[in-house]
Amino acid sequence: MTTTAQFLAVNIDCAEPKRLAEFYAAVFGYEIQHVEDEYAGIGDGTTSIYFQRNPEREAAVWPGPGKQFHLDVRVPDVDRAVADYLALGATKPDFQPGGENWTVLADPEGHLFCVCPTRE
């Protein structure tokens, strides 16, 4: 039988851990738990996201094969959330495969995330 693991956190490489921690803390309503030049973390007591400094990381071209992952988030009002996240420093790529249902954004360092409506 395979050993079952407990999920701890996702780590995201970035040039500026503090900046990305502040961005995602605002997006998710999480607290910033730790900040230093090389590393930062946010969480809500159950889920954590860590940001590790990697100044050589390059954002993937979207659309394209370089994308390794993306986050999906659910919100009650996609248009309002997109406006909020753009004000925080996200950008909206021209290519939007979701039509009217969801929107692809890039965080301030180019990591992609999809803003999806809550399920009814």
Summary of the structure (lengths in Angstrom):
residues: 120
radius of gyration: 14.9
end to end distance: 37.8
largest distance: 48.2
contacts: 303
relative contact order: 0.19
helix: 19%
strand: 31%
